[in-house]
Amino acid sequence: MTDDVFAAATALGPHIRAAREEGESTRRVPQGLAEALAAAGLFQLYLPRALGGAEMPPLTVFRVIEAVSQADGSVGWCTMIATVFSAFAAWFPVEVGRALCGQPPDLRVAGSLRPQGQAFPVEGGYRVRGRWNFASGITHANWLHCSCVVMEGDIPRRTAAGTPDIRVLWVPAAAATIEDTWAVVGMCGTGSQDFLVDDVVVPTAQTFAPGTPPQAAGPLYDPRLLLVTLWTATVANALGIARGALESFIDLARGTRSTASSTPLRERPFVQTRVAEAEAICSAARAYVVEAVGTAWEAVCAGVPDLSRPIAQARLAITHGMHEAVRAVDLVFHAAGTNALYRAHPLERALRDIHVEVQHNAAFPIHLEGVGKVLLGVQSECGGPYG
């Protein structure tokens, strides 16, 4: 199944490239392409086997998202986001999860991990209201992952530790109102619109509390590894964009001259140096991710009790990889000179996309600080399930 999914992702490359301009102009993944991605199972790679999913290990998901992102950053981003959310189906009881996903499953989740809504307890469930932003892929989603603060009247309910009581609710996408807010510099084709939910009642069975044990067994859903699992897909998107940019630059350099010189770009020492530098950056960052995530995954599968060091290394590799992807794209964009300024050239889009990508939580410098604390023995782990 692993090879089949990767082959399907690779086979979709021409379709993805052909749809790039439409996605950029309509600011969403074109519907036909979204259906093709869903049919290939690419929106639910982390879905538990018990629910009919593939339950792919992180490095397999890395390869798939990387391949899609190499063809187009926005499509890779939406594939990554939906796959990340599919992991949370593991927190529902099997019978609930199977009903939510459908059989055979066709799960396409958008939403937010940030508690931007309010959940008011009612008989049998919660009444939800709120507004969430950055809902990538919402135009082809069938469920919305809505993180909420549980309310007691007009004030937030508190946990025993004194923090706000947070609950995740899955709301049907059809029950939300989408607001057209996605006018941005990069990742234009992700359709990451705002959405509103107003007094929608969600059954308790379609909710869970973050930080509680998952219902599904297996290392993929081990809460200690959760951010590594999720963000391995995120760094795959970044490194896929960088690899696509490098290949676009090589194609450009093979057949392009400039108005100032008749010497082809590929024969210029400066260009040759930049290609080599970008290749080293991409390959080294990717190798670190594969090594560190693989080590953390093996440790979880083996039941190693202390995962602090493997997880710290994996978290560091992910954050480092995202910033290195930016560095590689910047190198080849500037080496291309004025050739890459035009909207029609893939390098121009890669530059915009990668600089939006690195705004993701997974790239925040605070993760470097957390890893440093683990390496120095100041604290025992990088942080909880949500960072």
Residue pairs with C-beta under 8 A, 6 or more apart in sequence:
1 54
2 56
2 60
5 40
5 41
5 42
5 45
5 54
5 56
5 60
5 64
6 60
6 63
6 64
6 67
8 40
8 41
8 42
9 40
9 42
9 64
9 67
9 68
10 67
12 33
12 36
12 37
12 40
12 42
12 68
12 71
13 67
13 68
13 70
13 71
15 33
15 36
16 33
16 68
16 71
16 72
16 75
17 71
17 72
19 29
19 30
19 32
19 33
19 72
19 75
20 72
20 189
20 346
20 349
22 30
23 29
23 30
23 33
23 72
23 74
23 75
23 188
23 189
24 74
24 188
24 189
24 349
26 189
27 182
27 183
27 188
27 189
27 190
27 191
28 139
28 140
28 189
28 190
28 191
29 37
29 74
29 75
29 78
29 137
29 139
29 140
29 189
29 190
29 191
31 139
31 140
33 75
34 78
34 108
34 137
34 139
34 140
35 140
37 43
37 68
37 75
37 78
37 79
38 106
38 108
38 140
41 54
42 64
42 68
42 79
42 82
42 83
43 79
43 82
43 83
43 86
43 107
43 108
43 109
43 137
44 53
44 54
44 82
44 83
44 86
44 101
44 105
44 106
44 107
44 108
45 53
45 54
45 56
45 60
45 61
45 64
45 83
45 86
45 233
46 53
46 55
46 56
46 61
46 83
46 84
46 86
46 87
46 220
46 229
47 53
47 54
47 55
47 86
47 87
47 89
47 101
47 105
47 107
48 55
48 89
48 90
48 97
48 216
48 218
48 220
48 221
49 55
50 94
50 97
50 98
50 216
51 89
51 94
51 97
51 98
51 101
51 105
51 216
52 98
52 101
52 103
52 104
52 105
53 86
53 89
53 101
53 105
53 107
55 218
55 220
56 64
57 220
57 297
58 220
58 228
58 229
58 232
58 233
58 293
58 297
59 232
59 290
59 293
59 294
59 297
61 83
61 232
61 233
61 236
62 232
62 233
62 235
62 236
62 289
62 290
62 293
63 236
64 79
64 236
65 76
65 79
65 80
65 83
65 233
65 236
65 237
65 240
66 76
66 236
66 237
66 239
66 240
66 243
67 240
68 75
68 76
68 79
68 240
69 75
69 76
69 77
69 79
69 80
69 236
69 237
69 238
69 239
69 240
69 241
69 244
70 76
70 240
70 241
70 243
70 244
70 247
71 244
72 189
72 244
73 186
73 187
73 237
73 240
73 241
73 244
73 349
73 350
73 353
73 354
73 357
74 187
74 188
74 189
74 190
74 353
75 189
76 236
76 237
76 240
76 241
77 136
77 187
77 190
77 237
77 353
77 357
78 136
78 137
78 140
78 190
78 191
80 233
80 234
80 236
80 237
81 110
81 136
81 137
81 190
82 107
82 108
82 109
82 110
82 137
82 141
83 233
84 230
84 233
84 234
85 109
85 110
85 111
85 145
86 107
86 109
87 220
87 221
87 226
87 229
87 230
88 109
88 145
88 168
88 208
89 97
89 100
89 101
89 107
89 216
90 97
90 214
90 215
90 216
90 220
90 221
91 168
91 208
91 212
91 214
91 215
91 216
92 100
92 205
92 206
92 208
92 215
93 205
93 215
94 215
94 216
96 205
96 206
97 215
97 216
98 105
100 107
100 143
100 170
100 206
101 107
106 142
107 142
107 143
108 137
108 140
108 141
108 142
108 143
109 141
109 142
109 143
109 144
109 145
109 170
110 135
110 136
110 137
110 138
110 141
110 143
110 144
110 145
110 173
111 132
111 135
111 141
111 143
111 144
111 145
111 146
111 147
112 132
112 133
112 134
112 135
112 145
112 146
112 147
113 145
113 147
113 386
114 132
114 147
115 147
115 148
115 149
115 164
115 166
116 130
116 131
116 132
116 133
116 147
116 148
117 128
117 129
117 130
117 131
117 132
117 146
117 147
117 148
117 149
117 169
117 197
118 128
118 129
118 130
118 148
118 149
118 151
119 126
119 127
119 128
119 148
119 149
119 150
119 151
119 167
119 169
119 202
119 207
120 126
120 127
120 128
120 129
120 150
120 151
121 150
121 151
122 201
124 201
124 203
124 204
125 201
125 202
125 203
125 204
125 206
125 207
126 148
126 150
126 167
126 169
126 201
126 202
126 204
126 207
127 199
127 200
127 201
127 202
128 146
128 148
128 169
128 171
128 197
128 199
128 200
128 201
128 202
129 197
129 198
129 199
129 200
130 146
130 148
130 196
130 197
131 194
131 195
131 196
131 197
132 144
132 146
132 194
132 195
132 197
133 181
133 192
133 194
134 192
134 194
135 141
135 144
135 178
135 192
135 193
135 194
135 195
136 187
136 190
136 191
136 192
137 190
137 191
137 192
138 144
138 173
138 176
138 178
138 191
138 192
138 193
138 195
139 178
139 191
139 193
140 191
141 173
142 172
142 173
143 170
143 171
143 172
143 173
144 170
144 171
144 172
144 173
144 176
144 195
144 197
145 168
145 170
146 168
146 169
146 170
146 171
146 197
147 166
147 167
147 168
147 210
148 166
148 167
148 168
148 169
149 156
149 157
149 164
149 165
149 166
150 156
150 157
150 164
150 165
150 166
150 167
151 157
156 164
156 165
157 164
157 165
158 164
158 165
159 165
165 209
166 209
166 210
167 207
167 208
167 209
167 210
168 207
168 208
168 209
168 210
169 202
169 206
169 207
170 202
170 206
170 207
171 197
171 200
171 202
175 197
175 200
176 195
176 196
176 197
176 200
177 195
177 196
177 197
177 198
178 193
178 194
178 195
179 193
179 194
179 195
179 196
180 193
181 193
181 194
182 188
182 190
182 191
182 192
182 193
184 192
184 356
185 352
185 355
185 356
186 349
186 351
186 352
186 353
186 354
186 355
186 356
186 357
187 352
187 353
187 356
187 357
188 352
210 385
210 386
211 223
211 384
211 385
211 386
213 223
214 221
214 223
219 225
219 297
219 300
219 301
220 229
221 229
222 300
223 385
224 300
224 307
224 311
224 381
225 296
225 297
225 300
225 307
225 311
226 385
227 315
227 362
227 382
227 383
227 385
227 386
227 387
228 293
228 296
228 311
228 314
228 315
228 318
231 315
231 318
231 362
232 289
232 293
232 314
232 318
234 318
234 322
234 360
234 362
235 289
235 317
235 318
235 321
235 322
235 325
235 362
237 357
238 321
238 322
238 325
238 326
238 354
238 357
238 358
238 363
239 282
239 285
239 286
239 289
239 321
239 325
241 325
241 329
241 350
241 353
241 354
241 357
242 278
242 281
242 282
242 324
242 325
242 326
242 328
242 329
242 350
242 354
243 282
244 346
244 350
245 328
245 329
245 332
245 333
245 346
245 347
245 350
245 351
245 354
246 275
246 278
246 279
246 282
246 328
246 332
248 332
248 345
248 346
248 347
248 350
249 275
249 278
249 332
249 333
249 335
249 336
249 340
249 347
250 266
250 275
252 265
252 336
252 339
252 340
252 345
252 347
253 264
253 265
253 266
253 271
253 275
253 336
254 264
254 265
254 266
255 264
256 264
256 265
256 339
257 263
257 264
257 265
258 265
258 337
258 338
258 339
261 268
265 271
265 336
265 339
266 272
270 335
271 335
274 331
274 332
274 334
274 335
275 332
275 335
277 331
278 328
278 331
278 332
281 324
281 327
281 328
281 331
282 324
282 325
282 328
284 324
285 317
285 320
285 321
285 324
285 325
285 328
286 321
288 317
288 320
288 321
289 314
289 317
289 318
289 321
291 317
292 310
292 313
292 314
292 316
292 317
293 314
293 317
293 318
295 310
295 313
295 314
296 307
296 310
296 311
296 313
296 314
299 307
299 310
300 307
304 310
307 381
308 374
308 380
308 381
308 382
309 374
311 381
311 382
312 370
312 371
312 374
312 375
312 381
312 382
313 371
315 367
315 370
315 371
315 382
316 367
316 368
316 371
318 362
318 367
319 362
319 363
319 364
319 365
319 367
319 368
319 371
322 357
322 358
322 360
322 362
322 363
323 358
323 363
325 354
325 357
325 358
326 354
326 355
326 357
326 358
329 347
329 350
329 351
329 354
330 351
332 347
333 340
333 347
333 348
333 350
333 351
336 345
336 347
339 345
339 347
340 347
340 348
340 351
341 348
342 348
343 349
357 363
361 387
366 387
367 382
367 387
370 379
370 382
370 383
371 382
372 378
373 379
373 382
374 380
374 381
374 382
